[in-house]
Amino acid sequence: MIENGIAPEQIQYGLQALGLLTIAMSFGKDVRREVYKRQKGKCNACHEHFDKLQTHHRTPHSLGGPDTIDNAVGLCPEDHHEADILAFQGIIYPQVHK
């Protein structure tokens, strides 16, 4: 059901992006490890090296994106937050698709 032009999954995703809702939408340990290894510890957006990256969906769950290595990208906390906020607004974070 869409209310005021916003689908429930968009509201749910937005609340999660803002840190107001926690949902188990996480990649498995093997996927997270492979993303880090594939990117050599560098954030896909700012290209800085980090001891740990946050795994982000290239295609969001709300649009049918799976928790697979092909749909995963590693971002630093700052860029991951920015990507989530933009996704809530319907904007694709360009650095996620490089």
N, C-alpha and C positions, 0 to 999 in steps of 0.2 A: 504494500500500500504506500502510495506517495502522498505526503502531506506537505502543502506549501512548496511543491516542486522538489522536495528533498526525500530521497528514499531512506528507509530505516537503516540500511547498511552504511549509507553515507554518514548518517548521524553517529552510528556506532564507531566507524573508522575515525571520524573527526574527534570524538571524545577520547579515543585511544591515542591519537596523535598529540592531543593536548595534555596527555598524562592523567586524564580524569577517569579512564576506564582501562582496566588491564584484561586482555583476552589472550588466551593461549593460541597465538598465531605465530609460532616460532619454528624456525628451521631446526632440524636435528643437528646434533653435535658434529656428525660427519660432514654435513653440508657446510656448516659454519667454518669448520677446519679447512675444508677444500677451498672455500672462498678466500680465506686469509692466505693460504698457500698460493693460490692462483694469482692473487694481487700482490704477493710478496709483502704483505703488511701495510700496503699503501692504500689510503682512502681513494676511492674511484672518482671523487669530486675534486678534492684539493691536492691530491697526490702526496700528502705528507705521510710519513711512516708512523704507525701506532702499534703499541704492544697488543692491542685488541681492537677489532673492528665490529661494528654492529651490522648485522645482515639485514638487508632491505629487499623487499619484493620489487622487481622490475615492473611486473603487472600486479597490481594490488589484489588481495583476496576478494574484495568487493567486485572486481571485474573478472573473477575466475582464475586468478593467478595461483599456481600451486607452490608448495614448499619444496621446490627442486633446485638443483644446482644451476640449471639453465635459466631460472627465474630469480636468481640471487645475485646481489652485488654488495660488497663491503663498503661501509661508509663510517667516517669518524662520527662521534656523538653529535657534533654541531651540524654537520651536513645531513645526518640522518634525521635530525629534528626538522631541519629546513625542508627536506624531501617530504616528510609526513605532513607538514603544514600546507605545502603546495599541493600535494595530492588531495587533501581535504577540499581545497579550493578548485579542484579539477584541473590543475596545472601539472604537467609532467616535468619533473626535475631533470633538465637535459643531461646532467652528469651521470645519471643513472643508466642512460642508454648508450654510453660511449663504448 
